[in-house]
Amino acid sequence: MSKITGTKGYDRFVSCFIESSQSLAFNESCKDFIPFLPPISARVLDAGAGAGQNSAALAELGYSVVAVEPMIEFLDAARSKYTNLPITWLNGSLPMIECVGAAPQKFELILVIGVWHHLNETERELAMERFASLLNSGGICALSLRNGPPGMGSHVYPTNASQTVKQAKEFGLDCVFMQENQPSILKNKDQVKWSRLVLQKK
């Protein structure tokens, strides 16, 4: 099992997480981000790809996708299910995503879905700086921020959309979309609220 702090708890629910995640439709879970998708064939980084459903949806649309996930169990499930799609699957984690390297070919989109609440403030600052370094000018970072009681993942911190926007601005990322306090699309998650941000590199 992964030793990354933010993955604590998931090892108890591997099969459940994979099944529930891979049943989510991209057009529903990421609907707010669709208007901000870059032109087809652009390079996309899915940071914290989980069971791979968002990476798969983007690859099917024609994007060049790099998917990074710290839980090898989730990564193996993604590789197995989406084996026919041209996705680069990497075992790695936030905040630094070392597995991506210096990325001489930068990204037009970085997707960060359901991950931010697993990072503490220091890790968030490092991650945001890393996102800025990996994006081309004009590139987009799309984040979903979770607030509520712990779910399958037990290592969680509160998130704040306005604070995240302020943090992003320090690294040259401007907020072009913010929606707060949205309900979960999953059942029995009434206490969980989501905010969604789209940040653009100057």
C-alpha positions in Angstrom: 0.0 0.0 0.0 1.1 3.6 -0.6 2.9 5.4 2.2 1.8 8.9 1.0 0.2 10.6 4.0 -2.8 11.9 2.0 -3.8 8.4 0.9 -4.5 7.3 4.5 -7.8 5.4 4.8 -8.2 4.5 1.2 -6.5 1.2 1.7 -9.6 0.0 3.5 -11.9 0.8 0.6 -9.9 0.1 -2.5 -12.6 -1.9 -4.4 -15.3 0.5 -3.3 -13.4 3.6 -4.4 -12.5 2.1 -7.8 -16.1 1.1 -8.5 -17.6 4.4 -7.4 -15.0 6.5 -9.2 -15.1 4.7 -12.5 -18.9 5.0 -12.5 -18.7 8.9 -12.5 -19.4 10.6 -15.8 -16.9 13.3 -16.7 -19.7 15.5 -18.1 -21.3 15.5 -14.7 -18.4 15.6 -12.2 -16.4 18.1 -14.2 -19.2 20.0 -16.0 -18.0 23.4 -14.7 -14.6 22.9 -16.2 -15.8 21.8 -19.7 -16.0 25.4 -21.1 -12.4 25.9 -20.1 -10.9 22.9 -21.9 -8.0 23.7 -24.2 -8.0 22.8 -27.9 -8.1 19.1 -28.7 -4.7 17.4 -28.7 -3.4 19.7 -26.0 -1.3 18.2 -23.2 -3.2 17.5 -20.0 -1.9 16.5 -16.5 -4.4 14.7 -14.2 -2.8 15.3 -10.8 -4.2 12.7 -8.4 -5.9 10.7 -11.1 -7.5 8.1 -8.7 -9.0 5.3 -10.7 -8.5 7.1 -14.0 -12.0 8.0 -15.1 -11.2 11.6 -15.9 -8.0 10.8 -17.6 -9.9 8.3 -19.8 -12.6 10.8 -20.7 -10.0 13.4 -21.7 -8.0 10.9 -23.7 -11.2 9.8 -25.5 -11.8 13.5 -26.4 -8.4 13.5 -28.1 -6.1 15.1 -25.5 -2.6 13.9 -24.7 -2.9 12.9 -21.1 -0.4 12.3 -18.3 -2.1 10.7 -15.2 -0.3 10.8 -11.9 -1.6 8.8 -8.9 0.1 7.8 -5.6 -2.0 4.7 -4.9 -0.6 1.9 -6.9 -3.9 -0.1 -6.5 -5.9 2.7 -8.2 -3.2 3.1 -10.8 -3.3 -0.6 -11.7 -7.1 -0.5 -11.9 -7.0 2.4 -14.2 -4.3 0.9 -16.5 -6.4 -2.3 -16.6 -9.7 -0.7 -17.5 -8.5 1.9 -19.9 -5.7 -0.1 -21.5 -6.6 0.9 -25.0 -6.3 4.6 -24.5 -3.1 6.5 -25.1 -2.5 7.7 -21.5 0.8 7.9 -19.7 0.3 6.5 -16.2 2.7 7.5 -13.6 3.1 6.6 -9.9 3.7 9.9 -8.0 2.1 12.4 -5.7 1.5 16.0 -4.9 2.9 18.5 -3.9 6.0 18.2 -6.2 4.9 15.5 -8.7 8.6 14.6 -9.2 7.6 11.8 -11.6 6.7 14.4 -14.2 10.3 15.7 -14.2 11.2 19.2 -15.5 8.4 18.7 -18.2 10.2 20.6 -21.1 6.8 20.1 -22.8 4.5 21.9 -20.5 0.7 21.5 -20.1 -2.3 23.4 -21.2 -4.5 21.9 -18.5 -3.9 20.6 -15.0 -6.8 18.8 -13.5 -6.9 18.5 -9.6 -10.1 16.7 -8.6 -10.8 15.7 -5.0 -7.2 16.1 -3.9 -6.7 19.5 -2.3 -8.3 18.5 1.0 -5.6 15.9 1.6 -2.8 18.5 1.5 -1.8 20.8 4.4 -1.1 24.5 3.9 2.6 24.0 3.3 1.9 21.3 0.7 -0.7 23.4 -1.0 1.7 26.3 -1.4 4.4 23.9 -2.9 1.8 22.3 -5.2 0.5 25.6 -6.5 4.0 26.8 -7.3 4.6 23.5 -9.1 1.4 23.9 -11.1 2.5 27.3 -12.2 5.9 25.9 -13.3 4.2 23.2 -15.3 1.7 25.3 -17.2 2.2 27.1 -20.4 1.3 30.8 -20.5 -2.5 30.9 -20.8 -2.8 27.4 -19.4 -5.6 26.3 -17.0 -5.5 24.7 -13.6 -9.0 23.3 -12.7 -9.4 22.4 -9.0 -12.3 20.9 -7.0 -12.1 21.7 -3.3 -13.9 19.4 -0.8 -15.3 20.4 2.6 -17.0 18.1 5.1 -16.4 15.0 7.3 -13.8 12.5 6.1 -14.9 10.0 3.6 -12.8 7.0 2.4 -9.7 9.1 2.8 -9.2 9.9 6.5 -6.3 12.4 6.2 -8.2 15.7 5.5 -8.0 19.4 6.0 -10.6 22.2 5.5 -10.4 24.0 2.2 -11.2 27.6 1.4 -11.8 28.8 -2.1 -10.9 32.5 -1.6 -7.7 31.5 0.2 -6.8 29.2 -2.6 -7.4 32.0 -5.2 -5.2 34.3 -3.2 -2.5 31.7 -2.9 -2.6 31.0 -6.7 -2.3 34.7 -7.5 1.1 34.7 -5.7 2.4 32.3 -8.4 0.9 34.1 -11.4 -2.4 32.2 -11.6 -5.5 34.3 -11.9 -9.0 33.0 -11.0 -11.3 33.0 -14.0 -14.1 30.9 -12.5 -15.2 30.2 -8.9 -18.3 28.3 -7.7 -18.7 27.6 -4.0 -20.7 25.3 -1.7 -22.0 23.0 -4.3 -23.6 19.7 -3.3 -21.9 16.3 -3.8 -23.0 14.3 -6.8 -22.6 11.1 -4.7 -25.4 9.7 -2.6 -25.5 10.0 1.2 -23.0 13.0 1.1 -25.3 15.7 2.4 -22.7 17.2 4.7 -20.1 17.4 1.9 -19.8 20.6 -0.1 -17.6 21.3 -3.1 -16.1 24.5 -4.5 -14.7 24.6 -8.0 -12.0 26.9 -9.3 -10.4 27.6 -12.7 -7.0 29.3 -12.5 -5.2 30.7 -15.6 -1.5 31.3 -15.9 -0.7 34.8 -17.0 
